[in-house]
Amino acid sequence: MSGFKQYLTGVMDQAVAEALRDRSATVEAQHLLLVILAALDLAGLDADSFRAALDRDFEHSLGVAGVALSAFDLSPATPDPARRPGLGNSVRLALDRAMRAAGAGAPQPDHLLIGILSAEVGPVPRALAQAGVDREELLARLRAAAS
Amino acid sequence: MSDPADALAAVAALRRLADQLEDAAVEQAMRAGWGWPRVAEALGVTRQAVHKKHLKRLVAAGVTLRRR
């Protein structure tokens, strides 16, 4: 457990930086995935292309409600250096799913990735679809390798 | 908006955009010399709520705040 705990702590620390950069009030599963993708190329997807896909999905989702991001020319708020984003619900779900994927065995970094990719709704699967990644296929491959 | 996944994602995106706009608009108003009561009334929330949410951030950003 301690090796995985150490890995998770490292990922979480960097994910906080991603959440701040994203001006998000909470650390979410997509921020964890951005950190993981910075260290590993997954199905041809790297952190920059995933970040771009997240941005496209945000714009697309606003567009569904008839809102264009470009319609607002307000200068963004000054970032607060003291702010520590809290833990978002998507991270809790990803960790629950990672533990379930690990089963009785010791959790490994790949189980965290499986936990994150298991989400069927929310920004992660939406952005992966935007990036043209077959999430189900990727998940099946990871599950086969982890078992 | 027939797909529930799209509709729900739109709600989440609008909330996120609203939060970003609130931070930006409150900062802009306070830089323009607005007081807390007026900002609160314009947002339709209590002065305590807007204070609690934005005071620390604006102090850190170096915005000169009016007392009232």
Backbone of each chain as ProteinMPNN parsed JSONL, in Angstrom:
{"seq_chain_A": "MSGFKQYLTGVMDQAVAEALRDRSATVEAQHLLLVILAALDLAGLDADSFRAALDRDFEHSLGVAGVALSAFDLSPATPDPARRPGLGNSVRLALDRAMRAAGAGAPQPDHLLIGILSAEVGPVPRALAQAGVDREELLARLRAAAS", "coords_chain_A": {"N_chain_A": [[0.83, -1.203, 0.0], [2.015, 1.204, 0.715], [3.739, 2.046, -1.318], [1.975, 2.638, -3.387], [0.489, 4.612, -2.131], [2.351, 6.621, -1.893], [2.806, 7.174, -4.581], [0.228, 8.076, -5.268], [0.011, 10.351, -3.64], [1.946, 11.977, -4.814], [0.826, 12.315, -7.385], [-1.557, 13.605, -6.669], [-0.6, 16.002, -5.551], [0.506, 17.285, -7.801], [-1.791, 17.434, -9.287], [-3.268, 19.342, -7.952], [-1.951, 21.649, -8.732], [-2.631, 21.578, -11.43], [-5.395, 21.966, -11.205], [-5.498, 24.554, -10.189], [-4.372, 25.952, -12.291], [-6.358, 25.523, -14.116], [-8.279, 27.071, -13.094], [-10.12, 25.93, -11.411], [-12.419, 25.21, -8.796], [-12.148, 22.928, -7.418], [-10.188, 19.896, -7.167], [-10.298, 17.679, -9.781], [-11.119, 14.564, -11.494], [-10.155, 14.819, -14.101], [-7.937, 16.423, -13.777], [-6.177, 14.789, -12.432], [-5.782, 12.913, -14.438], [-4.502, 14.483, -16.358], [-2.045, 14.877, -15.101], [-1.092, 12.246, -15.009], [-0.911, 11.712, -17.733], [1.139, 13.372, -18.446], [3.348, 11.972, -17.859], [3.193, 9.68, -19.28], [2.433, 8.233, -22.376], [-0.667, 7.693, -23.68], [-2.463, 5.631, -25.654], [-1.762, 7.256, -27.798], [-2.379, 9.703, -26.823], [-1.477, 12.727, -25.34], [-0.702, 14.964, -22.549], [-1.107, 17.631, -23.371], [-2.793, 17.437, -25.626], [-4.999, 16.277, -24.435], [-5.734, 18.282, -22.647], [-6.456, 20.26, -24.456], [-8.648, 18.979, -25.571], [-10.363, 18.895, -23.369], [-10.885, 21.615, -23.088], [-12.218, 22.068, -25.504], [-14.474, 20.485, -25.079], [-15.651, 21.845, -22.95], [-16.346, 24.285, -24.173], [-18.047, 23.27, -26.12], [-20.081, 22.139, -24.524], [-21.115, 24.416, -23.292], [-22.09, 25.592, -25.541], [-24.223, 23.95, -26.17], [-26.118, 24.931, -24.471], [-26.493, 27.292, -25.656], [-24.6, 29.22, -25.207], [-21.804, 31.205, -25.868], [-18.406, 31.108, -25.307], [-16.716, 33.028, -26.255], [-18.224, 35.284, -26.199], [-17.876, 36.695, -23.921], [-15.982, 39.298, -22.694], [-14.723, 39.945, -20.399], [-11.97, 40.61, -18.305], [-10.041, 37.949, -16.926], [-10.301, 36.909, -13.457], [-7.852, 37.781, -10.949], [-5.599, 35.247, -10.111], [-5.746, 33.476, -6.998], [-3.145, 33.06, -4.891], [-3.123, 31.771, -2.449], [-5.099, 29.958, -2.399], [-6.352, 26.686, -1.875], [-7.437, 24.163, -3.736], [-10.25, 22.091, -3.084], [-11.144, 18.565, -2.69], [-12.636, 17.117, -5.408], [-15.753, 15.505, -6.31], [-15.489, 13.712, -8.426], [-12.928, 12.737, -8.153], [-13.046, 11.279, -5.777], [-14.785, 9.246, -6.644], [-13.214, 8.086, -8.653], [-11.119, 7.08, -7.124], [-12.465, 5.226, -5.503], [-13.238, 3.44, -7.52], [-10.756, 2.664, -8.431], [-9.782, 1.249, -6.247], [-11.609, -0.802, -6.204], [-10.981, -1.996, -8.623], [-8.47, -2.94, -8.036], [-9.067, -4.897, -6.268], [-8.512, -7.58, -4.025], [-5.835, -7.417, -4.042], [-2.705, -5.498, -3.862], [-3.052, -2.069, -4.604], [-2.077, -0.63, -7.742], [-0.334, 1.833, -9.808], [-1.617, 1.644, -12.345], [-4.18, 0.872, -11.636], [-5.284, 3.179, -10.628], [-5.438, 4.679, -12.938], [-7.268, 3.085, -14.347], [-9.452, 3.432, -12.648], [-9.98, 6.158, -13.058], [-10.552, 6.204, -15.791], [-12.802, 4.676, -15.854], [-15.09, 6.139, -15.469], [-18.199, 6.907, -16.836], [-19.624, 9.101, -17.453], [-19.28, 12.706, -17.476], [-16.515, 15.136, -17.524], [-14.101, 13.69, -18.185], [-14.652, 11.22, -19.813], [-15.994, 12.576, -21.855], [-14.127, 14.399, -22.916], [-12.207, 12.591, -23.77], [-13.592, 11.333, -25.807], [-13.869, 13.516, -27.49], [-11.203, 13.752, -28.187], [-10.923, 11.599, -29.739], [-10.359, 9.12, -28.654], [-10.768, 5.7, -27.979], [-12.353, 4.842, -25.33], [-13.437, 2.574, -24.034], [-12.069, 0.462, -25.24], [-9.458, 1.034, -24.531], [-9.656, 0.827, -21.775], [-10.274, -1.891, -21.516], [-7.899, -2.984, -22.388], [-6.095, -2.037, -20.436], [-7.184, -3.238, -18.172], [-6.809, -5.912, -18.737], [-4.044, -6.025, -18.722], [-3.486, -5.354, -16.117], [-4.471, -7.375, -14.578]], "CA_chain_A": [[0.0, 0.0, 0.0], [2.773, 2.444, 0.903], [4.251, 2.477, -2.616], [0.868, 3.268, -4.105], [0.142, 5.824, -1.381], [3.355, 7.61, -2.262], [2.491, 7.531, -5.968], [-1.015, 8.847, -5.248], [0.311, 11.657, -3.047], [2.648, 12.736, -5.844], [-0.149, 12.678, -8.424], [-2.5, 14.577, -6.091], [0.092, 17.296, -5.416], [0.588, 17.908, -9.126], [-3.164, 17.679, -9.751], [-3.657, 20.62, -7.348], [-1.405, 22.677, -9.631], [-3.467, 21.548, -12.64], [-6.703, 22.548, -10.865], [-5.292, 26.004, -10.074], [-4.161, 26.414, -13.657], [-7.65, 25.394, -14.769], [-9.167, 27.944, -12.32], [-11.188, 25.083, -10.896], [-12.556, 25.31, -7.338], [-11.855, 21.608, -6.851], [-9.372, 18.97, -7.959], [-11.203, 16.704, -10.383], [-10.461, 13.413, -12.122], [-9.423, 15.229, -15.31], [-6.643, 16.982, -13.368], [-5.33, 13.614, -12.172], [-5.426, 12.307, -15.725], [-3.511, 15.37, -16.981], [-0.754, 14.587, -14.455], [-0.66, 10.914, -15.448], [-0.567, 11.795, -19.164], [2.408, 14.092, -18.595], [4.432, 11.008, -17.659], [2.969, 8.457, -20.052], [1.628, 8.421, -23.577], [-1.731, 6.707, -23.609], [-3.223, 5.531, -26.902], [-1.434, 8.415, -28.633], [-2.886, 10.921, -26.194], [-0.591, 13.315, -24.343], [-1.375, 15.918, -21.659], [-1.527, 18.843, -24.101], [-3.972, 17.184, -26.468], [-6.141, 16.042, -23.545], [-6.132, 19.606, -22.143], [-7.171, 20.91, -25.559], [-9.949, 18.298, -25.702], [-11.189, 19.371, -22.242], [-11.323, 22.98, -23.445], [-13.225, 21.941, -26.575], [-15.711, 19.956, -24.496], [-16.242, 22.944, -22.162], [-16.982, 25.193, -25.148], [-19.153, 22.54, -26.75], [-21.168, 21.997, -23.549], [-21.74, 25.739, -23.173], [-22.787, 25.805, -26.801], [-25.491, 23.216, -26.093], [-27.042, 25.838, -23.79], [-26.576, 28.528, -26.427], [-23.659, 30.21, -24.675], [-20.498, 31.219, -26.518], [-17.35, 31.596, -24.422], [-16.108, 34.211, -26.872], [-19.111, 36.429, -26.02], [-17.497, 37.404, -22.699], [-14.639, 39.874, -22.82], [-14.293, 40.342, -19.067], [-10.645, 40.045, -18.044], [-10.165, 36.939, -15.88], [-9.945, 37.32, -12.1], [-6.481, 37.503, -10.538], [-5.556, 33.99, -9.359], [-5.434, 33.6, -5.577], [-2.044, 32.118, -4.621], [-3.322, 31.063, -1.175], [-6.222, 29.033, -2.497], [-6.077, 25.252, -2.024], [-8.676, 23.54, -4.203], [-10.691, 20.896, -2.355], [-11.229, 17.329, -3.455], [-13.903, 17.007, -6.117], [-16.408, 14.199, -6.214], [-15.004, 12.788, -9.46], [-11.711, 12.095, -7.636], [-13.502, 10.243, -4.826], [-15.317, 8.133, -7.426], [-12.088, 7.443, -9.333], [-10.375, 6.305, -6.12], [-13.311, 4.064, -5.178], [-13.181, 2.495, -8.643], [-9.386, 2.136, -8.468], [-9.693, 0.24, -5.178], [-12.404, -1.947, -6.642], [-10.219, -2.652, -9.694], [-7.333, -3.637, -7.417], [-9.615, -6.06, -5.561], [-7.84, -7.928, -2.774], [-4.405, -7.179, -4.2], [-2.209, -4.144, -3.588], [-3.307, -1.194, -5.752], [-0.934, -0.187, -8.544], [-0.668, 3.043, -10.573], [-2.584, 1.357, -13.42], [-5.53, 0.805, -11.079], [-5.767, 4.562, -10.555], [-5.802, 5.032, -14.308], [-8.516, 2.362, -14.623], [-10.49, 4.12, -11.873], [-10.304, 7.435, -13.725], [-11.131, 5.945, -17.116], [-14.066, 3.94, -15.715], [-16.23, 7.064, -15.453], [-18.932, 6.885, -18.113], [-20.125, 10.457, -17.703], [-18.42, 13.745, -16.916], [-15.52, 15.7, -18.447], [-13.07, 12.762, -18.676], [-15.071, 10.481, -21.015], [-16.391, 13.506, -22.921], [-12.922, 14.916, -23.566], [-11.569, 11.476, -24.481], [-14.348, 11.179, -27.055], [-13.457, 14.675, -28.305], [-9.844, 13.498, -28.681], [-10.957, 10.419, -30.617], [-9.841, 7.942, -27.952], [-11.765, 4.671, -27.669], [-12.179, 4.638, -23.89], [-13.757, 1.174, -23.685], [-10.99, -0.401, -25.724], [-8.307, 1.366, -23.689], [-9.959, 0.267, -20.456], [-10.163, -3.352, -21.612], [-6.471, -3.282, -22.505], [-5.492, -1.79, -19.126], [-7.693, -4.24, -17.226], [-6.153, -7.179, -19.062], [-2.641, -5.916, -18.319], [-3.379, -5.196, -14.653], [-4.93, -8.57, -13.844]], "C_chain_A": [[0.861, 1.248, 0.0], [3.347, 2.965, -0.414], [3.183, 3.202, -3.408], [0.475, 4.583, -3.45], [1.074, 6.972, -1.775], [3.102, 8.122, -3.688], [1.278, 8.46, -6.009], [-0.785, 10.256, -4.685], [1.008, 12.559, -4.066], [1.709, 13.218, -6.934], [-1.087, 13.767, -7.907], [-1.862, 15.959, -5.984], [0.148, 18.021, -6.757], [-0.794, 18.243, -9.678], [-3.7, 18.99, -9.162], [-3.171, 21.769, -8.245], [-2.222, 22.744, -10.927], [-4.823, 22.216, -12.391], [-6.59, 24.077, -10.769], [-5.146, 26.619, -11.463], [-5.476, 26.472, -14.435], [-8.683, 26.339, -14.139], [-10.382, 27.167, -11.814], [-11.217, 25.183, -9.375], [-12.149, 24.012, -6.657], [-10.892, 20.843, -7.761], [-10.311, 17.892, -8.474], [-10.4, 15.611, -11.093], [-9.664, 13.812, -13.369], [-8.05, 15.819, -14.964], [-5.658, 15.855, -13.035], [-4.858, 13.008, -13.497], [-4.396, 13.169, -16.473], [-2.107, 15.093, -16.414], [-0.208, 13.253, -14.955], [-0.192, 10.96, -16.904], [0.742, 12.544, -19.404], [3.583, 13.128, -18.509], [4.322, 9.8, -18.582], [2.047, 8.737, -21.24], [0.6, 7.298, -23.654], [-2.534, 6.726, -24.903], [-3.01, 6.767, -27.775], [-1.881, 9.736, -28.051], [-1.838, 11.449, -25.211], [-1.354, 14.401, -23.561], [-1.901, 17.134, -22.427], [-2.77, 18.595, -24.954], [-5.204, 16.891, -25.612], [-6.661, 17.377, -22.987], [-6.928, 20.357, -23.22], [-8.557, 20.302, -25.749], [-10.893, 18.713, -24.579], [-11.744, 20.765, -22.55], [-12.413, 22.936, -24.517], [-14.551, 21.446, -26.014], [-16.429, 21.02, -23.672], [-17.001, 23.892, -23.099], [-18.202, 24.551, -25.795], [-20.357, 22.461, -25.805], [-21.885, 23.325, -23.319], [-22.593, 26.012, -24.405], [-24.14, 25.112, -26.841], [-26.553, 24.098, -25.433], [-27.124, 27.189, -24.504], [-25.626, 29.612, -25.964], [-22.318, 30.088, -25.401], [-19.481, 31.845, -25.577], [-16.774, 32.914, -24.937], [-16.964, 35.462, -26.678], [-18.723, 37.262, -24.804], [-16.093, 37.971, -22.836], [-14.14, 40.447, -21.492], [-12.895, 39.773, -18.825], [-10.741, 39.097, -16.852], [-9.723, 37.469, -14.518], [-8.482, 36.983, -11.824], [-6.46, 36.202, -9.737], [-5.14, 34.231, -7.905], [-4.354, 32.581, -5.211], [-2.254, 31.287, -3.357], [-4.389, 29.978, -1.274], [-5.761, 27.582, -2.663], [-7.365, 24.594, -2.479], [-8.999, 22.277, -3.408], [-10.789, 19.689, -3.274], [-12.605, 17.215, -4.101], [-14.469, 15.595, -6.065], [-15.897, 13.209, -7.26], [-13.721, 12.077, -9.02], [-12.075, 10.99, -6.651], [-13.993, 9.02, -5.585], [-14.187, 7.362, -8.106], [-11.298, 6.578, -8.351], [-11.164, 5.068, -5.687], [-13.175, 3.002, -6.263], [-11.793, 1.884, -8.761], [-9.232, 1.024, -7.439], [-10.467, -1.011, -5.571], [-11.655, -2.724, -7.727], [-9.048, -3.438, -9.123], [-7.803, -4.891, -6.691], [-8.867, -6.301, -4.265], [-6.347, -7.616, -2.829], [-4.004, -5.752, -3.852], [-2.475, -3.262, -4.804], [-2.022, -0.721, -6.422], [-1.334, 1.094, -9.281], [-1.698, 2.796, -11.684], [-4.019, 1.267, -12.902], [-6.129, 2.207, -10.94], [-6.245, 5.012, -11.935], [-7.121, 4.358, -14.706], [-9.684, 3.045, -13.899], [-10.941, 5.403, -12.539], [-11.047, 7.183, -15.035], [-12.461, 5.207, -17.045], [-15.287, 4.851, -15.726], [-16.888, 7.087, -16.834], [-19.54, 8.229, -18.457], [-19.184, 11.457, -17.037], [-17.335, 14.163, -17.9], [-14.519, 14.687, -18.998], [-13.539, 11.969, -19.907], [-15.458, 11.407, -22.169], [-15.172, 14.028, -23.68], [-12.19, 13.812, -24.327], [-12.264, 11.244, -25.814], [-13.988, 12.308, -28.019], [-12.091, 14.424, -28.955], [-9.781, 12.264, -29.576], [-10.385, 9.169, -29.982], [-10.991, 6.985, -27.661], [-11.552, 4.245, -26.216], [-12.389, 3.174, -23.481], [-12.611, 0.229, -24.053], [-9.747, -0.223, -24.848], [-8.451, 0.729, -22.307], [-9.78, -1.25, -20.462], [-8.692, -3.762, -21.65], [-5.776, -3.134, -21.145], [-5.9, -2.848, -18.111], [-7.008, -5.581, -17.454], [-4.711, -7.168, -18.579], [-2.481, -5.901, -16.789], [-3.735, -6.477, -13.912], [-3.883, -9.68, -13.889]], "O_chain_A": [[0.507, 2.246, -0.629], [3.436, 4.176, -0.617], [3.438, 4.239, -4.021], [0.164, 5.555, -4.137], [0.654, 8.114, -1.961], [3.173, 9.32, -3.962], [1.288, 9.487, -6.686], [-1.328, 11.231, -5.203], [0.703, 13.747, -4.171], [1.773, 14.371, -7.36], [-1.377, 14.732, -8.613], [-2.5, 16.968, -6.287], [-0.128, 19.218, -6.839], [-0.959, 19.201, -10.434], [-4.497, 19.674, -9.804], [-3.898, 22.734, -8.482], [-2.474, 23.827, -11.455], [-5.337, 22.936, -13.246], [-7.481, 24.8, -11.214], [-5.722, 27.664, -11.763], [-5.682, 27.338, -15.286], [-9.825, 26.403, -14.593], [-11.505, 27.671, -11.793], [-10.168, 25.234, -8.733], [-11.843, 23.996, -5.465], [-10.799, 21.109, -8.959], [-11.035, 17.266, -7.699], [-9.185, 15.714, -11.267], [-8.625, 13.22, -13.661], [-7.113, 15.729, -15.758], [-4.464, 15.955, -13.318], [-3.692, 12.643, -13.651], [-3.516, 12.633, -17.146], [-1.119, 15.078, -17.149], [0.973, 13.134, -15.282], [0.799, 10.324, -17.265], [1.379, 12.371, -20.442], [4.671, 13.411, -19.011], [5.246, 8.99, -18.661], [1.016, 9.396, -21.105], [0.945, 6.117, -23.688], [-3.204, 7.712, -25.213], [-3.942, 7.263, -28.407], [-1.778, 10.775, -28.704], [-1.364, 10.708, -24.349], [-2.503, 14.711, -23.875], [-3.006, 17.609, -22.165], [-3.679, 19.424, -25.004], [-6.325, 17.213, -26.006], [-7.87, 17.579, -22.869], [-7.937, 21.0, -22.931], [-9.519, 21.009, -26.048], [-12.093, 18.867, -24.806], [-12.916, 21.051, -22.305], [-13.4, 23.669, -24.448], [-15.618, 21.915, -26.411], [-17.658, 21.098, -23.684], [-18.15, 24.249, -22.842], [-19.236, 25.188, -25.993], [-21.497, 22.681, -26.213], [-23.106, 23.362, -23.171], [-23.677, 26.59, -24.314], [-25.085, 25.605, -27.456], [-27.732, 24.03, -25.78], [-27.757, 28.12, -24.005], [-25.812, 30.786, -26.282], [-21.77, 28.993, -25.527], [-19.665, 32.968, -25.106], [-16.398, 33.792, -24.161], [-16.51, 36.573, -26.951], [-19.175, 38.398, -24.658], [-15.134, 37.235, -23.065], [-13.263, 41.31, -21.459], [-12.647, 38.599, -19.1], [-11.434, 39.391, -15.878], [-8.88, 38.361, -14.433], [-7.936, 36.032, -12.383], [-7.222, 36.061, -8.78], [-4.294, 35.079, -7.62], [-4.61, 31.377, -5.218], [-1.646, 30.229, -3.198], [-4.563, 29.18, -0.353], [-4.893, 27.286, -3.484], [-8.302, 24.473, -1.689], [-8.106, 21.487, -3.101], [-10.549, 19.782, -4.478], [-13.622, 17.216, -3.408], [-13.754, 14.627, -5.809], [-15.874, 12.003, -7.013], [-13.449, 10.957, -9.451], [-11.495, 9.904, -6.679], [-13.666, 7.888, -5.226], [-14.198, 6.132, -8.133], [-10.861, 5.48, -8.695], [-10.594, 3.989, -5.524], [-13.018, 1.817, -5.97], [-11.656, 0.722, -9.145], [-8.63, -0.013, -7.718], [-10.037, -2.133, -5.304], [-11.687, -3.954, -7.752], [-8.673, -4.48, -9.661], [-7.035, -5.837, -6.515], [-8.612, -5.372, -3.498], [-5.677, -7.558, -1.798], [-4.855, -4.904, -3.58], [-2.16, -3.658, -5.926], [-1.019, -0.448, -5.762], [-2.519, 1.414, -9.374], [-2.554, 3.645, -11.934], [-4.965, 1.552, -13.636], [-7.333, 2.396, -11.113], [-7.298, 5.634, -12.08], [-7.982, 4.983, -15.324], [-10.763, 3.214, -14.465], [-12.133, 5.707, -12.582], [-12.032, 7.85, -15.347], [-13.175, 5.114, -18.044], [-16.402, 4.388, -15.965], [-16.224, 7.261, -17.855], [-19.926, 8.476, -19.6], [-18.4, 11.105, -16.156], [-17.244, 13.606, -18.994], [-14.117, 14.796, -20.157], [-12.889, 12.035, -20.95], [-15.269, 11.057, -23.334], [-15.17, 14.096, -24.909], [-11.623, 14.054, -25.393], [-11.613, 10.989, -26.827], [-13.821, 12.082, -29.217], [-11.845, 14.816, -30.095], [-8.723, 11.924, -30.106], [-9.968, 8.25, -30.688], [-12.044, 7.388, -27.167], [-10.699, 3.411, -25.912], [-11.626, 2.616, -22.693], [-12.242, -0.666, -23.293], [-9.08, -1.19, -24.479], [-7.502, 0.173, -21.754], [-9.21, -1.821, -19.533], [-8.29, -4.749, -21.033], [-4.979, -3.984, -20.748], [-5.091, -3.3, -17.301], [-6.67, -6.293, -16.508], [-4.208, -8.178, -18.084], [-1.48, -6.371, -16.249], [-3.353, -6.654, -12.755], [-4.097, -10.754, -13.327]]}, "seq_chain_B": "MSDPADALAAVAALRRLADQLEDAAVEQAMRAGWGWPRVAEALGVTRQAVHKKHLKRLVAAGVTLRRR", "coords_chain_B": {"N_chain_B": [[-31.585, 19.759, -27.159], [-31.667, 16.946, -26.539], [-30.286, 14.761, -25.594], [-29.62, 13.432, -22.471], [-27.041, 13.368, -21.302], [-25.644, 15.402, -22.625], [-27.194, 17.609, -21.88], [-26.86, 17.638, -19.085], [-24.101, 17.971, -18.933], [-23.95, 20.493, -20.001], [-25.151, 21.989, -17.973], [-23.234, 21.653, -15.901], [-21.051, 22.908, -17.122], [-22.012, 25.513, -17.424], [-22.274, 26.268, -14.727], [-19.611, 26.28, -13.99], [-18.624, 28.272, -15.676], [-20.167, 30.411, -14.721], [-19.13, 30.707, -12.132], [-16.51, 31.491, -12.737], [-17.035, 33.881, -14.076], [-18.248, 35.306, -12.018], [-16.13, 35.683, -10.181], [-14.45, 37.28, -11.801], [-16.104, 39.477, -12.415], [-16.782, 40.546, -9.907], [-14.268, 41.295, -8.998], [-13.664, 43.24, -10.926], [-15.67, 45.15, -10.367], [-15.019, 45.892, -7.726], [-12.5, 46.952, -8.103], [-13.28, 49.138, -9.501], [-14.256, 50.672, -7.531], [-16.637, 50.029, -6.257], [-18.744, 49.262, -3.416], [-19.114, 46.617, -0.917], [-21.924, 46.185, -0.192], [-23.31, 47.047, -2.451], [-22.313, 45.451, -4.539], [-23.165, 42.982, -3.572], [-25.945, 43.309, -3.613], [-26.344, 43.635, -6.342], [-25.657, 41.104, -7.218], [-27.573, 39.659, -6.025], [-27.293, 38.415, -3.58], [-26.445, 37.999, -0.045], [-24.56, 40.499, 1.796], [-22.74, 39.397, 3.526], [-22.309, 36.915, 2.372], [-21.04, 37.486, -0.069], [-18.795, 38.754, 0.815], [-17.53, 36.757, 2.35], [-16.928, 34.986, 0.357], [-15.248, 36.364, -1.4], [-13.461, 38.229, -0.21], [-10.77, 37.553, 0.869], [-9.412, 36.719, -1.409], [-9.457, 39.037, -3.028], [-8.016, 40.825, -1.483], [-5.557, 39.548, -1.538], [-5.071, 39.886, -4.226], [-4.444, 42.478, -4.29], [-6.342, 44.483, -4.47], [-7.767, 47.616, -3.804], [-9.97, 48.083, -1.243], [-13.184, 49.393, -0.511], [-14.523, 50.62, 2.573], [-17.265, 50.519, 3.058]], "CA_chain_B": [[-30.944, 19.191, -25.976], [-32.418, 15.712, -26.287], [-29.435, 13.802, -24.897], [-29.435, 13.859, -21.069], [-25.624, 13.583, -20.992], [-25.304, 16.738, -23.125], [-27.9, 18.606, -21.075], [-26.229, 17.701, -17.766], [-22.768, 18.555, -19.127], [-24.166, 21.936, -20.201], [-25.38, 22.569, -16.635], [-21.948, 21.696, -15.204], [-20.213, 23.916, -17.785], [-22.565, 26.833, -17.097], [-21.905, 26.556, -13.338], [-18.186, 26.615, -13.965], [-18.492, 29.59, -16.303], [-20.76, 31.406, -13.813], [-18.159, 30.937, -11.054], [-15.398, 32.276, -13.287], [-17.545, 35.228, -14.351], [-18.474, 35.992, -10.743], [-14.819, 36.133, -9.689], [-13.953, 38.359, -12.658], [-16.982, 40.651, -12.342], [-16.654, 41.134, -8.572], [-12.968, 41.979, -8.969], [-13.787, 44.442, -11.757], [-16.5, 46.121, -9.645], [-14.293, 46.402, -6.561], [-11.432, 47.817, -8.636], [-13.947, 50.367, -9.947], [-14.651, 51.426, -6.353], [-17.925, 49.621, -5.688], [-18.7, 48.723, -2.061], [-19.68, 45.268, -0.782], [-23.39, 46.1, -0.236], [-23.804, 47.235, -3.819], [-21.967, 44.228, -5.28], [-24.04, 41.914, -3.08], [-27.306, 43.552, -4.107], [-26.346, 43.379, -7.783], [-25.596, 39.654, -7.422], [-28.753, 39.041, -5.414], [-26.912, 37.615, -2.408], [-26.188, 38.855, 1.114], [-23.237, 41.1, 1.869], [-21.886, 38.412, 4.21], [-21.973, 35.838, 1.43], [-20.078, 37.959, -1.073], [-17.612, 39.051, 1.609], [-16.923, 35.483, 2.703], [-16.464, 34.307, -0.85], [-14.28, 37.091, -2.236], [-12.565, 39.172, 0.476], [-9.371, 37.116, 0.948], [-8.894, 36.67, -2.782], [-9.255, 40.388, -3.534], [-6.902, 41.39, -0.702], [-4.352, 38.931, -2.1], [-4.88, 40.438, -5.572], [-4.008, 43.869, -4.134], [-7.427, 45.417, -4.801], [-8.09, 48.539, -2.719], [-11.383, 47.867, -0.953], [-13.897, 50.415, 0.253], [-15.014, 50.1, 3.857], [-18.702, 50.238, 3.003]], "C_chain_B": [[-31.608, 17.883, -25.609], [-31.603, 14.705, -25.477], [-29.213, 14.266, -23.453], [-27.972, 14.144, -20.727], [-25.184, 14.976, -21.438], [-25.925, 17.824, -22.255], [-27.23, 18.763, -19.708], [-24.828, 18.303, -17.854], [-22.873, 20.063, -19.333], [-24.388, 22.628, -18.862], [-24.054, 22.722, -15.886], [-21.05, 22.786, -15.794], [-20.7, 25.324, -17.468], [-22.218, 27.236, -15.666], [-20.458, 27.004, -13.266], [-17.954, 28.005, -14.559], [-19.034, 30.687, -15.378], [-19.797, 31.73, -12.668], [-17.001, 31.807, -11.534], [-15.823, 33.721, -13.541], [-17.768, 36.007, -13.062], [-17.151, 36.53, -10.183], [-14.338, 37.351, -10.476], [-14.783, 39.629, -12.475], [-16.897, 41.339, -10.985], [-15.331, 41.896, -8.474], [-13.037, 43.287, -9.752], [-14.571, 45.547, -11.023], [-15.737, 46.742, -8.473], [-13.133, 47.301, -6.989], [-12.016, 49.158, -9.077], [-14.51, 51.16, -8.767], [-16.022, 51.097, -5.785], [-17.714, 49.134, -4.259], [-19.361, 47.353, -2.025], [-21.209, 45.241, -0.884], [-23.948, 46.19, -1.655], [-23.518, 46.004, -4.688], [-22.919, 43.095, -4.889], [-25.449, 42.07, -3.651], [-27.397, 43.249, -5.601], [-26.329, 41.877, -8.088], [-26.822, 38.943, -6.864], [-28.408, 38.118, -4.265], [-26.657, 38.566, -1.23], [-24.752, 39.39, 1.065], [-22.248, 40.112, 2.513], [-21.413, 37.334, 3.242], [-20.882, 36.281, 0.45], [-18.73, 38.261, -0.414], [-16.816, 37.773, 1.857], [-16.275, 34.829, 1.481], [-15.278, 35.021, -1.51], [-13.23, 37.931, -1.507], [-11.083, 38.776, 0.409], [-8.696, 37.199, -0.419], [-8.562, 38.069, -3.285], [-8.137, 41.103, -2.779], [-5.589, 40.862, -1.269], [-4.031, 39.508, -3.477], [-4.467, 41.924, -5.514], [-5.07, 44.884, -4.522], [-7.703, 46.312, -3.59], [-9.603, 48.475, -2.476], [-11.965, 49.033, -0.167], [-14.433, 49.797, 1.527], [-16.479, 49.721, 3.761], [-19.183, 50.061, 1.574]], "O_chain_B": [[-32.07, 17.722, -24.479], [-32.171, 13.887, -24.754], [-28.685, 15.354, -23.224], [-27.685, 15.056, -19.952], [-24.445, 15.655, -20.726], [-25.284, 18.824, -21.933], [-27.052, 19.881, -19.225], [-24.41, 19.05, -16.97], [-22.003, 20.82, -18.9], [-23.878, 23.725, -18.636], [-23.775, 23.774, -15.31], [-20.371, 23.502, -15.058], [-19.891, 26.23, -17.266], [-21.905, 28.397, -15.406], [-20.119, 27.969, -12.581], [-17.192, 28.807, -14.019], [-18.439, 31.758, -15.262], [-19.662, 32.89, -12.278], [-16.568, 32.729, -10.844], [-15.077, 34.66, -13.261], [-17.515, 37.21, -13.003], [-17.067, 37.685, -9.765], [-13.876, 38.332, -9.893], [-14.233, 40.727, -12.389], [-16.934, 42.567, -10.907], [-15.28, 43.002, -7.936], [-12.533, 44.316, -9.301], [-14.191, 46.718, -11.052], [-15.796, 47.951, -8.25], [-12.822, 48.287, -6.321], [-11.338, 50.185, -9.034], [-15.159, 52.189, -8.958], [-16.519, 51.817, -4.919], [-16.635, 48.648, -3.922], [-20.067, 46.962, -2.955], [-21.758, 44.383, -1.576], [-24.912, 45.513, -2.012], [-24.366, 45.571, -5.468], [-23.412, 42.353, -5.739], [-26.063, 41.106, -4.107], [-28.385, 42.686, -6.073], [-26.906, 41.429, -9.079], [-27.082, 37.783, -7.181], [-29.126, 37.155, -3.995], [-26.653, 39.786, -1.398], [-23.873, 38.835, 0.407], [-21.092, 40.007, 2.104], [-20.262, 36.899, 3.291], [-19.932, 35.546, 0.18], [-17.671, 38.052, -1.005], [-15.61, 37.708, 1.615], [-15.218, 34.206, 1.573], [-14.411, 34.378, -2.103], [-12.221, 38.308, -2.103], [-10.246, 39.554, -0.047], [-7.572, 37.682, -0.556], [-7.514, 38.278, -3.896], [-7.396, 41.894, -3.364], [-4.634, 41.614, -1.46], [-2.864, 39.611, -3.854], [-4.183, 42.542, -6.54], [-4.746, 46.021, -4.866], [-7.856, 45.815, -2.474], [-10.404, 48.768, -3.363], [-11.321, 49.586, 0.724], [-14.759, 48.611, 1.569], [-16.895, 48.708, 4.324], [-20.369, 49.819, 1.348]]}, "name": "protein", "num_of_chains": 2, "seq": "MSGFKQYLTGVMDQAVAEALRDRSATVEAQHLLLVILAALDLAGLDADSFRAALDRDFEHSLGVAGVALSAFDLSPATPDPARRPGLGNSVRLALDRAMRAAGAGAPQPDHLLIGILSAEVGPVPRALAQAGVDREELLARLRAAASMSDPADALAAVAALRRLADQLEDAAVEQAMRAGWGWPRVAEALGVTRQAVHKKHLKRLVAAGVTLRRR"}
